[in-house]
Amino acid sequence: MNLTNAQEGIEYIIKDVITDDDDLDAFLFSLGCYAGEPITVISHKKGGCIVSIKDSRYSIDTQLAEAISI
């Protein structure tokens, strides 16, 4: 399952982040988005979603949300 299928307000544990871009992997790691970290979908928006990682909120697009498996 990925973030596009996640229910709002429920905390999930990230299982894997699957991207083809090393720079994107490094960026997500710097945000705290890596395997074993908790993540919560705050809301789903057209074209993406708002997530909470380590007490910070981020807006991510659908393509990135699909790359984060929970």
MMTF fields as JSON, N, C-alpha, C and O atoms, coordinates in Angstrom:
{
  "mmtfVersion": "1.0.0",
  "mmtfProducer": "UNKNOWN",
  "numBonds": 279,
  "numAtoms": 280,
  "numGroups": 70,
  "numChains": 1,
  "numModels": 1,
  "chainsPerModel": [1],
  "groupsPerChain": [70],
  "chainIdList": ["A"],
  "bondAtomList": [4, 2, 8, 6, 12, 10, 16, 14, 20, 18, 24, 22, 28, 26, 32, 30, 36, 34, 40, 38, 44, 42, 48, 46, 52, 50, 56, 54, 60, 58, 64, 62, 68, 66, 72, 70, 76, 74, 80, 78, 84, 82, 88, 86, 92, 90, 96, 94, 100, 98, 104, 102, 108, 106, 112, 110, 116, 114, 120, 118, 124, 122, 128, 126, 132, 130, 136, 134, 140, 138, 144, 142, 148, 146, 152, 150, 156, 154, 160, 158, 164, 162, 168, 166, 172, 170, 176, 174, 180, 178, 184, 182, 188, 186, 192, 190, 196, 194, 200, 198, 204, 202, 208, 206, 212, 210, 216, 214, 220, 218, 224, 222, 228, 226, 232, 230, 236, 234, 240, 238, 244, 242, 248, 246, 252, 250, 256, 254, 260, 258, 264, 262, 268, 266, 272, 270, 276, 274],
  "bondOrderList": [1, 1, 1, 1, 1, 1, 1, 1, 1, 1, 1, 1, 1, 1, 1, 1, 1, 1, 1, 1, 1, 1, 1, 1, 1, 1, 1, 1, 1, 1, 1, 1, 1, 1, 1, 1, 1, 1, 1, 1, 1, 1, 1, 1, 1, 1, 1, 1, 1, 1, 1, 1, 1, 1, 1, 1, 1, 1, 1, 1, 1, 1, 1, 1, 1, 1, 1, 1, 1],
  "groupList": [{"groupName": "MET", "atomNameList": ["N", "CA", "C", "O"], "elementList": ["N", "C", "C", "O"], "formalChargeList": [0, 0, 0, 0], "bondAtomList": [1, 0, 2, 1, 3, 2], "bondOrderList": [1, 1, 2], "singleLetterCode": "M", "chemCompType": "L-PEPTIDE LINKING"}, {"groupName": "ASN", "atomNameList": ["N", "CA", "C", "O"], "elementList": ["N", "C", "C", "O"], "formalChargeList": [0, 0, 0, 0], "bondAtomList": [1, 0, 2, 1, 3, 2], "bondOrderList": [1, 1, 2], "singleLetterCode": "N", "chemCompType": "L-PEPTIDE LINKING"}, {"groupName": "LEU", "atomNameList": ["N", "CA", "C", "O"], "elementList": ["N", "C", "C", "O"], "formalChargeList": [0, 0, 0, 0], "bondAtomList": [1, 0, 2, 1, 3, 2], "bondOrderList": [1, 1, 2], "singleLetterCode": "L", "chemCompType": "L-PEPTIDE LINKING"}, {"groupName": "THR", "atomNameList": ["N", "CA", "C", "O"], "elementList": ["N", "C", "C", "O"], "formalChargeList": [0, 0, 0, 0], "bondAtomList": [1, 0, 2, 1, 3, 2], "bondOrderList": [1, 1, 2], "singleLetterCode": "T", "chemCompType": "L-PEPTIDE LINKING"}, {"groupName": "ALA", "atomNameList": ["N", "CA", "C", "O"], "elementList": ["N", "C", "C", "O"], "formalChargeList": [0, 0, 0, 0], "bondAtomList": [1, 0, 2, 1, 3, 2], "bondOrderList": [1, 1, 2], "singleLetterCode": "A", "chemCompType": "L-PEPTIDE LINKING"}, {"groupName": "GLN", "atomNameList": ["N", "CA", "C", "O"], "elementList": ["N", "C", "C", "O"], "formalChargeList": [0, 0, 0, 0], "bondAtomList": [1, 0, 2, 1, 3, 2], "bondOrderList": [1, 1, 2], "singleLetterCode": "Q", "chemCompType": "L-PEPTIDE LINKING"}, {"groupName": "GLU", "atomNameList": ["N", "CA", "C", "O"], "elementList": ["N", "C", "C", "O"], "formalChargeList": [0, 0, 0, 0], "bondAtomList": [1, 0, 2, 1, 3, 2], "bondOrderList": [1, 1, 2], "singleLetterCode": "E", "chemCompType": "L-PEPTIDE LINKING"}, {"groupName": "GLY", "atomNameList": ["N", "CA", "C", "O"], "elementList": ["N", "C", "C", "O"], "formalChargeList": [0, 0, 0, 0], "bondAtomList": [1, 0, 2, 1, 3, 2], "bondOrderList": [1, 1, 2], "singleLetterCode": "G", "chemCompType": "PEPTIDE LINKING"}, {"groupName": "ILE", "atomNameList": ["N", "CA", "C", "O"], "elementList": ["N", "C", "C", "O"], "formalChargeList": [0, 0, 0, 0], "bondAtomList": [1, 0, 2, 1, 3, 2], "bondOrderList": [1, 1, 2], "singleLetterCode": "I", "chemCompType": "L-PEPTIDE LINKING"}, {"groupName": "TYR", "atomNameList": ["N", "CA", "C", "O"], "elementList": ["N", "C", "C", "O"], "formalChargeList": [0, 0, 0, 0], "bondAtomList": [1, 0, 2, 1, 3, 2], "bondOrderList": [1, 1, 2], "singleLetterCode": "Y", "chemCompType": "L-PEPTIDE LINKING"}, {"groupName": "LYS", "atomNameList": ["N", "CA", "C", "O"], "elementList": ["N", "C", "C", "O"], "formalChargeList": [0, 0, 0, 0], "bondAtomList": [1, 0, 2, 1, 3, 2], "bondOrderList": [1, 1, 2], "singleLetterCode": "K", "chemCompType": "L-PEPTIDE LINKING"}, {"groupName": "ASP", "atomNameList": ["N", "CA", "C", "O"], "elementList": ["N", "C", "C", "O"], "formalChargeList": [0, 0, 0, 0], "bondAtomList": [1, 0, 2, 1, 3, 2], "bondOrderList": [1, 1, 2], "singleLetterCode": "D", "chemCompType": "L-PEPTIDE LINKING"}, {"groupName": "VAL", "atomNameList": ["N", "CA", "C", "O"], "elementList": ["N", "C", "C", "O"], "formalChargeList": [0, 0, 0, 0], "bondAtomList": [1, 0, 2, 1, 3, 2], "bondOrderList": [1, 1, 2], "singleLetterCode": "V", "chemCompType": "L-PEPTIDE LINKING"}, {"groupName": "PHE", "atomNameList": ["N", "CA", "C", "O"], "elementList": ["N", "C", "C", "O"], "formalChargeList": [0, 0, 0, 0], "bondAtomList": [1, 0, 2, 1, 3, 2], "bondOrderList": [1, 1, 2], "singleLetterCode": "F", "chemCompType": "L-PEPTIDE LINKING"}, {"groupName": "SER", "atomNameList": ["N", "CA", "C", "O"], "elementList": ["N", "C", "C", "O"], "formalChargeList": [0, 0, 0, 0], "bondAtomList": [1, 0, 2, 1, 3, 2], "bondOrderList": [1, 1, 2], "singleLetterCode": "S", "chemCompType": "L-PEPTIDE LINKING"}, {"groupName": "CYS", "atomNameList": ["N", "CA", "C", "O"], "elementList": ["N", "C", "C", "O"], "formalChargeList": [0, 0, 0, 0], "bondAtomList": [1, 0, 2, 1, 3, 2], "bondOrderList": [1, 1, 2], "singleLetterCode": "C", "chemCompType": "L-PEPTIDE LINKING"}, {"groupName": "PRO", "atomNameList": ["N", "CA", "C", "O"], "elementList": ["N", "C", "C", "O"], "formalChargeList": [0, 0, 0, 0], "bondAtomList": [1, 0, 2, 1, 3, 2], "bondOrderList": [1, 1, 2], "singleLetterCode": "P", "chemCompType": "L-PEPTIDE LINKING"}, {"groupName": "HIS", "atomNameList": ["N", "CA", "C", "O"], "elementList": ["N", "C", "C", "O"], "formalChargeList": [0, 0, 0, 0], "bondAtomList": [1, 0, 2, 1, 3, 2], "bondOrderList": [1, 1, 2], "singleLetterCode": "H", "chemCompType": "L-PEPTIDE LINKING"}, {"groupName": "ARG", "atomNameList": ["N", "CA", "C", "O"], "elementList": ["N", "C", "C", "O"], "formalChargeList": [0, 0, 0, 0], "bondAtomList": [1, 0, 2, 1, 3, 2], "bondOrderList": [1, 1, 2], "singleLetterCode": "R", "chemCompType": "L-PEPTIDE LINKING"}],
  "groupTypeList": [0, 1, 2, 3, 1, 4, 5, 6, 7, 8, 6, 9, 8, 8, 10, 11, 12, 8, 3, 11, 11, 11, 11, 2, 11, 4, 13, 2, 13, 14, 2, 7, 15, 9, 4, 7, 6, 16, 8, 3, 12, 8, 14, 17, 10, 10, 7, 7, 15, 8, 12, 14, 8, 10, 11, 14, 18, 9, 14, 8, 11, 3, 5, 2, 4, 6, 4, 8, 14, 8],
  "groupIdList": [1, 2, 3, 4, 5, 6, 7, 8, 9, 10, 11, 12, 13, 14, 15, 16, 17, 18, 19, 20, 21, 22, 23, 24, 25, 26, 27, 28, 29, 30, 31, 32, 33, 34, 35, 36, 37, 38, 39, 40, 41, 42, 43, 44, 45, 46, 47, 48, 49, 50, 51, 52, 53, 54, 55, 56, 57, 58, 59, 60, 61, 62, 63, 64, 65, 66, 67, 68, 69, 70],
  "secStructList": [7, 5, 4, 4, 4, 7, 7, 6, 6, 7, 3, 3, 3, 7, 7, 3, 3, 7, 7, 1, 7, 2, 2, 2, 2, 2, 2, 2, 2, 2, 2, 6, 7, 1, 6, 6, 7, 3, 3, 3, 3, 3, 3, 3, 3, 6, 6, 3, 3, 3, 3, 3, 3, 6, 6, 3, 3, 3, 3, 3, 3, 2, 2, 2, 2, 2, 2, 3, 3, 7],
  "xCoordList": [0.855, 0.0, 0.894, 1.976, 0.442, 1.209, 0.368, -0.773, 0.939, 0.264, -1.022, -1.892, -1.16, -2.394, -3.589, -4.724, -3.348, -4.422, -4.595, -5.488, -3.771, -3.79, -5.001, -5.46, -5.499, -6.595, -6.026, -4.935, -6.775, -6.342, -6.379, -7.298, -5.36, -5.33, -4.773, -4.678, -4.405, -3.859, -2.349, -1.865, -1.611, -0.161, 0.26, -0.167, 1.092, 1.641, 3.152, 3.756, 3.75, 5.209, 5.654, 5.121, 6.625, 7.132, 7.89, 8.802, 7.511, 8.195, 9.344, 10.41, 9.126, 10.149, 9.828, 8.671, 10.864, 10.713, 11.367, 12.578, 10.56, 11.042, 11.046, 9.998, 12.224, 12.383, 13.587, 14.428, 13.65, 14.782, 15.816, 16.788, 15.622, 16.461, 17.19, 16.558, 18.506, 19.306, 19.171, 19.17, 19.058, 18.888, 17.56, 17.485, 16.52, 15.21, 15.255, 14.675, 15.938, 16.111, 16.806, 16.392, 17.861, 18.6, 17.737, 17.795, 16.934, 16.047, 15.007, 14.782, 14.378, 13.384, 14.004, 13.391, 15.206, 15.907, 16.143, 16.012, 16.489, 16.735, 15.451, 15.509, 14.292, 13.011, 12.598, 11.698, 13.256, 12.891, 11.999, 11.38, 11.926, 11.064, 11.906, 12.452, 12.0, 12.761, 12.151, 11.34, 12.544, 11.969, 12.069, 13.112, 10.96, 10.911, 10.37, 10.083, 10.226, 9.733, 8.217, 7.626, 7.578, 6.12, 5.76, 6.487, 4.633, 4.122, 2.6, 1.976, 2.012, 0.56, 0.077, 0.622, -0.949, -1.573, -2.587, -3.555, -2.354, -3.243, -4.485, -5.612, -4.266, -5.393, -4.954, -3.788, -5.921, -5.697, -6.19, -7.292, -5.383, -5.739, -5.66, -5.03, -6.296, -6.203, -4.747, -4.18, -4.157, -2.771, -1.759, -0.561, -2.192, -1.234, -1.863, -3.065, -1.035, -1.548, -0.633, 0.51, -1.151, -0.407, -0.054, -0.929, 1.236, 1.684, 2.414, 2.942, 2.433, 3.174, 4.286, 4.043, 5.521, 6.704, 7.511, 7.902, 7.76, 8.557, 8.069, 8.86, 6.789, 6.186, 6.272, 6.117, 6.515, 6.504, 5.503, 5.276, 4.913, 3.937, 4.525, 5.175, 4.278, 4.778, 3.67, 2.82, 3.691, 2.782, 3.567, 4.606, 3.069, 3.75, 2.78, 1.573, 3.327, 2.462, 2.128, 2.696, 1.207, 0.726, 1.832, 1.888, 2.712, 3.805, 4.705, 5.107, 5.022, 5.854, 5.098, 5.681, 3.815, 2.997, 2.933, 2.9, 2.917, 2.902, 4.236, 4.283, 5.315, 6.651, 6.912, 7.859, 6.081, 6.27, 5.316, 4.103, 5.877, 5.027, 4.954, 5.934, 3.736, 3.481, 2.907, 2.62],
  "yCoordList": [-1.178, 0.0, 1.233, 1.222, 2.293, 3.536, 4.667, 4.453, 5.863, 6.985, 7.424, 8.007, 7.156, 7.559, 6.774, 7.237, 5.588, 4.746, 4.877, 4.252, 5.662, 5.784, 6.581, 7.501, 6.216, 6.964, 8.175, 8.124, 9.247, 10.477, 10.313, 9.707, 10.866, 10.887, 9.641, 9.596, 8.631, 7.401, 7.387, 7.661, 7.064, 6.994, 5.649, 4.594, 5.7, 4.508, 4.514, 5.551, 3.358, 3.233, 3.046, 2.197, 3.836, 3.743, 2.425, 2.135, 1.632, 0.371, 0.571, -0.022, 1.415, 1.621, 2.883, 3.286, 3.492, 4.624, 4.212, 4.001, 4.097, 3.575, 4.687, 5.045, 5.231, 6.238, 5.852, 5.053, 6.428, 6.179, 7.29, 7.277, 8.237, 9.431, 9.483, 9.576, 9.423, 9.457, 10.796, 10.832, 11.891, 13.201, 13.278, 13.85, 12.701, 12.68, 11.809, 12.165, 10.673, 9.821, 10.584, 10.512, 11.312, 12.079, 13.186, 13.445, 13.843, 14.902, 14.346, 14.912, 13.24, 12.625, 12.165, 12.301, 11.627, 11.208, 12.413, 12.303, 13.56, 14.758, 15.26, 15.917, 14.947, 15.314, 14.341, 14.632, 13.19, 12.162, 11.101, 10.324, 11.059, 10.107, 8.921, 8.921, 7.911, 6.697, 5.528, 5.72, 4.325, 3.103, 3.116, 3.442, 2.754, 2.679, 3.93, 3.903, 5.016, 6.274, 6.34, 5.872, 6.906, 7.104, 8.262, 9.25, 8.124, 9.17, 9.174, 8.12, 10.359, 10.508, 11.365, 12.439, 10.886, 11.693, 12.61, 12.146, 13.904, 14.891, 15.063, 15.071, 15.198, 15.319, 14.968, 15.116, 14.497, 14.228, 15.437, 15.93, 15.905, 17.034, 16.581, 15.571, 17.329, 17.026, 17.198, 18.284, 16.135, 16.199, 15.882, 16.04, 15.438, 15.112, 14.971, 14.733, 15.121, 15.045, 15.816, 16.128, 16.112, 16.773, 15.686, 14.956, 15.58, 14.558, 15.194, 16.301, 14.477, 14.895, 13.886, 12.692, 14.401, 13.582, 14.314, 15.465, 13.649, 14.24, 15.638, 16.581, 15.777, 17.038, 18.169, 19.332, 17.863, 18.856, 18.417, 17.223, 19.385, 19.071, 19.416, 20.447, 18.521, 18.703, 18.395, 17.539, 19.095, 18.824, 18.035, 18.491, 16.853, 16.043, 15.721, 15.612, 15.57, 15.281, 13.794, 12.989, 13.447, 12.075, 11.101, 9.997, 11.493, 10.616, 10.254, 9.099, 11.214, 10.955, 10.141, 9.273, 10.412, 9.663, 8.182, 7.305, 7.915, 6.53, 5.834, 4.605, 6.589, 6.02, 5.632, 4.898, 6.118, 5.848, 4.722, 4.92, 3.547, 2.414, 2.317, 2.521, 1.995, 1.926, 0.566, 0.297],
  "zCoordList": [0.0, 0.0, 0.0, 0.587, -0.657, -0.652, -0.059, 0.35, -0.014, 0.653, -0.033, 0.613, -1.333, -2.013, -1.496, -1.604, -0.935, -0.404, 1.112, 1.683, 1.755, 3.211, 3.686, 3.01, 4.843, 5.461, 6.187, 6.754, 6.158, 6.822, 8.341, 8.892, 9.006, 10.455, 11.119, 12.346, 10.348, 10.917, 10.704, 9.606, 11.764, 11.666, 11.083, 11.553, 10.067, 9.42, 9.576, 9.852, 9.397, 9.398, 7.952, 7.237, 7.527, 6.165, 6.011, 6.785, 5.016, 4.739, 3.769, 3.93, 2.749, 1.731, 0.937, 0.828, 0.39, -0.518, -1.824, -1.88, -2.88, -4.152, -5.191, -5.728, -5.473, -6.525, -7.376, -6.964, -8.557, -9.454, -9.387, -10.142, -8.504, -8.436, -7.092, -6.04, -7.135, -5.905, -5.17, -3.94, -5.924, -5.286, -4.538, -3.451, -5.123, -4.467, -3.217, -2.191, -3.298, -2.114, -0.99, 0.167, -1.338, -0.332, 0.261, 1.464, -0.581, -0.099, 0.874, 1.943, 0.496, 1.369, 2.68, 3.738, 2.618, 3.835, 4.751, 5.971, 4.162, 4.969, 5.645, 6.685, 5.048, 5.659, 6.758, 7.545, 6.809, 7.775, 7.177, 7.904, 5.864, 5.155, 4.695, 3.592, 5.56, 5.246, 6.005, 6.91, 5.633, 6.218, 7.739, 8.307, 8.385, 9.836, 10.512, 11.709, 9.778, 10.347, 10.279, 9.306, 11.283, 11.216, 10.286, 10.196, 9.602, 8.712, 8.822, 8.941, 8.782, 8.875, 7.711, 7.454, 7.007, 5.96, 6.638, 7.241, 6.53, 7.125, 6.248, 6.745, 4.947, 4.02, 2.609, 2.243, 1.824, 0.409, -0.372, -0.133, -1.293, -2.149, -3.603, -3.918, -4.469, -5.887, -6.316, -6.191, -6.815, -7.259, -6.177, -6.41, -4.991, -3.946, -2.585, -2.461, -1.55, -0.188, 0.757, 0.423, 1.923, 2.992, 4.003, 4.467, 4.342, 5.276, 6.445, 6.344, 7.547, 8.735, 8.98, 9.148, 8.995, 9.275, 10.339, 10.145, 11.458, 12.548, 12.927, 12.961, 13.207, 13.66, 12.649, 13.023, 11.376, 10.305, 9.248, 9.049, 8.578, 7.527, 6.167, 5.989, 5.208, 3.857, 2.858, 3.1, 1.75, 0.649, -0.396, -0.873, -0.75, -1.743, -2.874, -2.66, -4.087, -5.229, -5.283, -4.545, -6.161, -6.262, -6.634, -6.094, -7.548, -7.978, -6.8, -6.665, -5.959, -4.798, -3.751, -3.102, -3.584, -2.635, -3.032, -2.169, -4.33, -4.803, -4.573, -4.513, -4.445, -4.243, -2.793, -2.51, -1.873, -0.45, -0.04, 0.031, 0.226, 0.614, 2.136, 2.851, 2.596, 4.039, 4.386, 5.552]
}
